[in-house]
């Protein structure tokens, strides 16, 4: 392990320095020359772009009263359209859309700005105004602009809600008031770069005069305030996130009093009408982690601890998602990574629990949208590795109908989906999915993993993976390793901090199991992951190089000695640990990829990609790792998108290029082995 008291590559952390960007361009040019100057690459890029641009995609929408809002990008609208329609129109094959914002036109008017859509908040109930976020090049930080939905124009001036670029949190209270957390100046941000102060800002007053409603600590992750506009239950709340998984929630009363909800700081808490929901992440009141509990909100504040168990986990089943309609609670569970859906309904005699009928089998289903202010309607999305997405619509108590179907982008004939379990180093059974043809014969195989932040990797359709990989007869694998949420909070908490090694042991065990089953060979096995999954790839390279023929490492964390000092890194110390604490650096230092490269090791070829505009995971991680691997003589390829944010691409053209580059590299390294 190298001594990083002096880091010769520290200069690469200067994101936009000209010398640094020259270093980036030189490596980009080398990679582009090697992998993209062929007809086969151009054809693949075009076919992936077709998937991203096609008008046959499902236009997923958010229903807000009488309107359904959608953001849409295609070949003619590179930056995209924000538009809306009615339910009557939406149910048609070709709805008539009312275009509200043409972001290409906005970007053209402001020639020096590369705007990327960052979302919109519509004022309810009249839907006369919206707060729109616009990001430069896809960064997390954005500018806030107010949009008049009646006059179809951005509004500006002293009477508008406009804010400069920052990682802003803003929410409507009423037409003339918002809650806002942003960069108010020195000391107003946390060490993680998020708002530390929440204010109530009235229209027509300078932001400097906004009333402070809460202040957190510099060491917190973030502070936010918002307004619940449910008729008859109007309330304000404040969240103080003290780390990535622990937070305090307060009700902010009309007279300015903060009433703290007496729930575990690691629980997920929500209030709807007179219902308090608590999803536990550790044992509480005798209930295990992963339980969903309900209580009467007023009674709870008064001291009652009478709780109703709405969901209790078992060895195979966890709670994945839940959302309120007006009168019901929709619940999605995972049983060995297979989704199930139920409807829970509160009543005078307690809660009822029924299966939601009409949901397809053998697919993964998720709640796309509900609007509890207006009714019990819902949108669901259902898809699988070989089953294109289907948009389902229904009303609780009525039928669930497929209203839109995405096209098939690749020939799935003969492609099978199988689930296996690998035995990890400590004996834990780790599930994974194998997708492909003739999986009994060793073939080029791509193993994808993430393993962090309680994110579950459920089956989903990808036209790009299908066209670039599966159609060629290759095999695609998704590993459901610890660190994720596939088996509830404990699947995640087992792998925190000093136990992070379990994530790496799980993934490597899946790799070994694929070879043992004859699905592939080490020379034909590739691995891919991004962000936290990029850290996973860095560890696979430095700790398990003999298991892989090639690795793709995207927007990664790699220098765990300095990650907490870079951008949003401090917010993840609850996941990884504090490098400044000698006891915690002891385990971080054992696996941190940047500190554990070995010039004598035989590493597989690696492609590292990132984005200059990524303001979540600093591109310095990728740059410094590449520089170190280069100086040690390893085969390393690098591509840094000058735009794109943490997603790595600011538009469909960039996304198609990045995807085609990834699969061209993998095929080149694995298909001839």
N, C-alpha and C positions, 0 to 999 in steps of 0.2 A: 504494500500500500504506500502510495507516494505521500510525501510531506508537503502540505499546501501552505506552509507559512509564507512562501512567496509563490504566486501563481503566474507563470510567464504568459498565460493567455487571458489574464484579467482584462486586458485592453479591449477584448472582443465584446465585453459587456456594454460598451458604448454603442447603443443600438443604431444611431443614425450618423455616426461619424463617417466622414468620407473615406478615410483609410480602411475602416471596418467594412463599409459597403463595397469597396474595391475588392477586399478579401472575399466577400460573399459572391460578387459577380464573377470572379475568376473561377470559383468552384461551381457556381451555377452553369457557367459556359461549358466546363468540362463534362458535367453530367448531361446537359442538354445535347452536347455533341455526341456523346456515347450512346444515349438511349432514345433520342427523339428524332433522329435524322433518317428515319426509314419509312417506307410506305406502310408497313404493318403498324407502326406506332400511330401514324396519321389516321389510319383506318380505325384503330381501336379508340383513339381520342374522339373521332367523329361519332362512333357508335355509342360511347358513353355520354357524349354531349346530347345525342338524340334522346337518351333516357331522361336527362335532366331538363331538356327544353320542351319535350312533347306536350302538346295541348291536351293529350289524352290522360295526363295525370289527374289525380283527384284534387280539386281545389278546396282543401280543408278550410273550414270557416269557423269563426266564433260567433255564436248567436247572442245578440244583445237586443232583446225586445223584438221589434218588428224587422230588424235588419240582421243580416249575416255578413260579417266582415272577413275579407281574405286578402293576403298579400301574395302576389303572383310574379314570378320571373319566367321568361321564356326567351327564345332567340331574338324576338323583336323588342323585348323590354328587358335589357340586360340587368339594369338595377332594380326594376320592378314597378308594379302598380299596387297601390292600396285602393281597394274597391269594396263595394257592398252590393247586396241584392236582397230580395225578399225570399221567404221560404218557398212561396209558390214558384218563383223563378228558379230557385236553387234545385228544385226537384226535377227540372227539365234537363234533357241531355246537353243543351247549349243555353245556359242561363244568360239573361241580359244583365250585364254588370254595369253599375254606376261607378265610374272611375273618380276617385277623390284626389289622389296624389299620384302623379307620374314622376317617379324619382329620377328617371333619365332626363326629363325636362328640367327638373330642379338642378341636377348636377351640371347640365349644359349651361344653365343661366349663371351658375357659380363655377366658372371654369377651373378655379384652383382647388375645388373640393371634390374628392372622390367619395360621395356619400353612399353608405350602406345602411339599409333599413334596420332599425333597432327596436321597432315596436311602437304601439300606440295605445293610449288609454282614453276611452270614450266617456264623456260625462253622461251619467245616467240621472234621471230617466229620459231627459228631452233629447239627448244625443246631438246637441248643438255645437259642442266644442270637443276637441281632442288634444291631448298632449302627446307629441310625436318625438321619438328619439332618433337621431341621425348620427351614425358613427363614421368617422374618417377611416376608410380602408378596412373596416371590420373590427376595429378595436372595441374592447368592452366599454371604455369611456365614450360618452356621446354628448351631443348638444341637445337641449330640449327646446322645442318650438311649439307654440300654440297654433292650432288650426281651426278655422271657422268652418264647420260642416254645412252651414246654411249658405254662406257666400263663396265657399270652395276656395279659400285662400289662407295662406299663413298670415297671422296677425303679428304686429311688432309694435314697439314703442313702450312708453312707461306704463300703459294699462294692460300689457300682455304678460304671460308667464313664459319668459325666455331665459335660458341659462347657457353659459358657455360650457366648453368640453370638460367633463368630469365624470366620475362614476356616481352619477346622481340617482337618488331614490326620490320619486315624486308621485303623489296620489291626490286625486280630487277629494275635496270635502263638499264643496258646492261650486256653483258657477263662478264665484268670486274668491274662493279660498282653496288653498292646497296645503298638504303637508309636504315638506321638502327636507331632504338631507343632501348636501353637496359640499363642494370645496368652498367654504366661506372665508378661507384665508388661513394664516398660520395657526396650527394646532387644531384645526377643525376636522382633520382626517385621522383615522386610526393608523396604526403601524402597517396594516394590511392595505391601506390606500382607499378605504371605504368611509362613508360619512360617520362621524362620531357624534354629531349633533343633529337633532330633529327640530324643525321649526314649523310654525303655522304662518303662512304667507298670504296676505290679503292683496287682492288686485289693486293696482294703482299705487302701491307703496314700494319703496326700494327694498330689495332683498336684504339689505343691511339692517332694515328696521323690522324684519320678520321676528315674531315672538318665539323664543326658545321654549320648547315644551319638554325636552329631555336632553341630557348630556351623558355620554358614556365615558369610558376610559380609553386612553391611547392604546392600551393593550387589548381592548376588545377587537372583534372582527368588524362589527358594524352596528349601527343604530338605525331604526326605521320606525315611522309612524304612519298609520293609515286609518281610514274611516270606513266603517261598515254601514252601508246605506240601505240595509234591509228595512222596509217600512214597518214601523212600530218597534224596531229593535236597533235604532240608530245608536252607534257607539264608536268611540275612538280607542285605538290600541297602540301600544308602543312595544317594540321588541328590542332588547339589548342582547346581541349575540356575543357571548363572552369567549367562545371559540367556535369551531366549525360545527360542533354538535351540541353545545350547551348554550341555552339562552334563557333570559328572564322575560316573561310577558306581563304587561301591565294594562289594565283598563284605565284610560285617561278620562276622568269624569268631567262633566260640564263645568264644574267649579275649579278644574285644574288639578284635582287630587289624583295621585297615581296609586291604583289598587293592584298589588302584585298577586298573580294567580299562584296559589300554593300547590304547584305541581313540580315533578322532578325537572331539573334544568336540562336534562338530556331527552325529555319527552317531546313528541310532536303534538302541539296543542292547537285546537281550533274551537271557535264559538260560532254557532249558527242559531239564530232565534234564542230559544231558552235551553239549547243543548250545548253542553261542553263535551268535546271529544278529546281523549288523551290516548295517544299511541305510545306505548312504553318502549324504551330502549334498554332499560335495566329493570330489575324486579322492583315492584312498587305495590304496597298494600296487599302483599301476598300473591300478586299476579306476575307471571314471568315476562321477560323481554319479548316484545313483538305482539303484545296483547292490545286490542282496541277496546277502550272503556268509554262509557257514556254516563253523564250525570246531568241533573238539572242545574243550570248555570247559577241561578240566583241562590238556590239552596247550597251549592258548593261554596259560593262566596260567604254565605252565612255560617259555614263551618261543617256542613254535612259532608260525609265521605261515602254516601251510598252510591255505589257504582254498578252499572250494568255491563256485563261482559258481552260485547258485540262480536268479537273474534278472539279465539285463543289458538295460538300456534301449536303445532305438533312437530314431530321429527321430520316430516316430509312437507309440511304446509306452512306458508307464510303469507302475510298481508302485503300486497304489492301496491294497491292504489285504492282511494275512496274519494267520493265527491257527492255533495248534496244536490238533488233537484229541489223543487219547492217543498215537497212533502216526504221525500224518501232519501235514503242513503244508498248509493251504488257502491259495491265493494268488489274489487278484483283480488283474487288470491292466486298464489303459485303453489302447485303441488308437483314437486320434482320438476320445477321450471315449466310446468304446463298450466295455463291460465284457466280459472273458473270465475264465473260472475254470479253475484247474488244481489238481492234487493232487501234492505232492512228498513222497516217502517216503524216509527214510534207511534204509540197510541195510548189511550187511557189505561189499558190493561198491560202495558209494557211494549216491548218490541216484537215484531214478527220478522221472520227470516225465510225468504223464498228464493229459489233459483230463478235467475233471469232467463226466460225461455227464448229460443231463436238464435242463440249465439253459436256460431259454427264450431264443430269439433276440430281437433288437430291443427289449430291455429293459435296464435297469441292475440289476445284481445285487450284493448286498453280504452279508457274513457278519453275521448277527444274534447268534448265540450258539454257543459250543462249551463243553464241560466236560471238559478234558483229564484231570481226576482220575478220571473214571469210564468214558470210552470214546471212540469215534470218531464219535459222533453229531454232527450239526450242524443249525442252522437258517439258512436263507438268506431274504432278501427280494428280490423282483423286481418292478419296476414301470417304467412309462414315462410320458411326458406324457399319453397317452390310455389307458394300460393301468393299471387299478387294481392295487394291491399284491397279490401272491401270496406266502404264506408256504410255503416249501419245507422239507422235512425229509428227512434221509437219514443213512445210515451209510456211511463210506468203503468202497468195494468193492461197495455195493449200489445199488439204484435211488434216484433223487431224486424225491420225490412232492410234489405240491401238497396241503397239508393244510388250508389256510384261504385264502379269497379275499375280499378287500374288495369291497364293492359299487361299482357305477358311480354316481357322484353327478351326472354331467352327460351330455348327449347328445353323444357323440363322432363321430356319423355325419358324414362329410364333412370332418372335421378332419384335416389332414395335419401331419406332422412332417418338416421338412427341415433339413439341415445345410449351412451356407454358411461361407465363409472371407472375412474382410475383410482388407485390406492395411493394416497400421498404418504410422505415420509413418516407421519405420525399415525397412520392407519385410517385417516379420514377418507371417506368415499367422495370423490369429486366428479360431478356429472359433466359431460360434454356432448355436443351434437356433431355428428359427422354427416356431411352433405356431399353427394357425388355419385358417379356411375362406377360400377365395378370396384367397389371399395375393398374387395377381398384381394386385389392385386396392387402391389406397391406402386404409387404414382405421385407426381408432384402434389404436395399438400400444403395449404396455408392454414396455420393455427393462429386464431385471433384471441386476444385476451385484454382485460382491463384490470379487474381485481382491486377496486378501491371505492371509498366514499358511499358505500351501500348501494351502488348502481347495479341493477340486475341486467344480465345479458340474455334477453329472451329471443326466441326465433323471430326473424323478420325478413321480408323479401327485399332483395337488392338487385335491381336490374344491372347495375354496374358490375357487381361480383359475378352475376350470371353470365354476362357477355364476355367479361375479361378472363374468367377463370373456369367456371363450371362447364361452359359450352365446349371447352377444349379437352374435356375429359379429366380435368384435375379435381382435386378434393378440397373442400372448405370445411374448417372445423372451428367451433366456438366453444371456449372453455368457461365453465361456470365456477371459477375459482373463488376461494375465500377473499374477503375484502369487499365483495359485492353484497347484494341483498337477496340473493336467490332463496335463502332459507331464513330470512328475517335478520334482525339486528345482530344476533350472535354470530352469524356467518361473517359479518363485518368486523365486529369487535374482537373476534378471535385473532385478527391479523393486524391490530393496531400497534404502533410503536415498536416495542422490543419483540413483538411477535410477527413483524412484517415478513420475516423469512418464510412464513407459512404460505404467503401468496406465491413466492418464487418456487417453493417446493411443490405446490399444487400444480402450477403451470408446467414445470419440468416433468412432473409425474404423468401429466396428460401426454406430453411429447413422447415419453418413454412408452406409454401404453399404446399409442398409435403405431409405433414400430413393432411392439410385441404382438399386436393383432394383425400385422402384415398389411396395414393400410398404407404405410409409407416406409421410407428409410431415412436415416439422419441426413444423408446427402440430398434427399428430395424434400425435406421438411423445411418450410419457411415459417417465420413468426412475424406478427404485425401487432402494433399497439400504439396508441397515441395519448398524450398528456400523462396521466398517471400510468396508462398502459405503455407510454414511452419509457418511463422509469423501469417498468417490467422488462422491456426489451433491452435496456442497458444492462440490467442484471443478467438476463439470459446470455448476452454477449460475453460478459466478463466472468460469469460464474459457471455457465453451462454451454460453452461454445461447441462442445463435441456433439450436442444434440441437434444442431441446425445446419442447414446448407446455406441459408441467407436470412437476414433480419431487416425489417423495415421499422424504423423508430421515428415517430411523428410527434411534433410539438412537445418534446419530452422535458421532464425534470431529470437531470443527470448529476448535477453538482449538489449533493445533499448537505455539503458544508456551508453553502451560501444561499440555499434556496429561500430561506426565511427573510433574507435581505433584499430579495428581488421581486418587485411588483407585488402581486397578491400572495406571495409565498408565506408570509407570516400567518395567514389565515388557516394554513394547513398543518400547523404544528400539533393539533389534536390528532391528526392522522398519522404523522410520521415521527414527531418528537422535536425537541429543541436542540439544534447543533451546538449551541453555546453552553449547554449543560453537559459537563464531561461524562456523566453517567449515560446520558442519552446519545451523545456522539459515539460512545463506545459501540452501540449496536448500529447506529446509522453509518458509521465509518466502515463497518465490516462489509456493507453491501453497496455503498454509494459508488455508482459506476465510474464517475470521473476520477475518483481517488483509487480505483481498483483496476485500472487498465494495466496490462502486463506486456511489455515489448517482446517477451519470449513466448507468449501464448500463440496458439494457432486459432485465430478468430475467423468465423465465416464472414463473407462480404456483408457490409451493412450499408443501407441507404438511410440517411438522416434528413428529415425535412422539418421546416419550421416556417414562421412568418415574421417578417420585420415588425408588423403591426400587432403582433400578439402582445397585449398588455395584461395578460393573466399569467402565462408561463413565459418567463423571459427567454428570448431567443439566444441569449448568452449561453444557456445550458447546451444547446445543440452546437453552437459555434465552437465552444471551448472543447467539447468532446471530440469533435471532428479534428480540430487542430492537434489534440493530443494523440489521437489514433494515427493521424498522418505522420507525426514526428516519430512514432514508434514503428512505422512501416506496415501498418495494417491496411487492408483494402477497405476504403471508406468512400462513399459517394454522398454528395450533399446538394440539397436544393432548398433555397429560402425564397419564399414568395414575398415580394416587397410589400404586398398588401395581404388582407385576408383574416386578420385577427386570430383568435385561438382556434377557429375552425379551419384555418389554413387557406381559405379561398374567399374572395369577396364577391364572386359571381360564378355563373355556371361554366363559363369558359375556363376560368382558373381551376375550378373543381374538377372538370373533365381532364385537364392537362395533368393535374396532380395525381389523379386516379390512374390514368394511362401510364404515367411514369412509374408508379408503384408496381403495377402488374407487369409492365415490360421488364423491369428490373428482376422481379421474382421469377418470371418465366425464363429469363436468360440464365439465371443462376441455378434453377432447380430442374428445368425440363430436360436437360441433356445429361443428367447425372445417373 
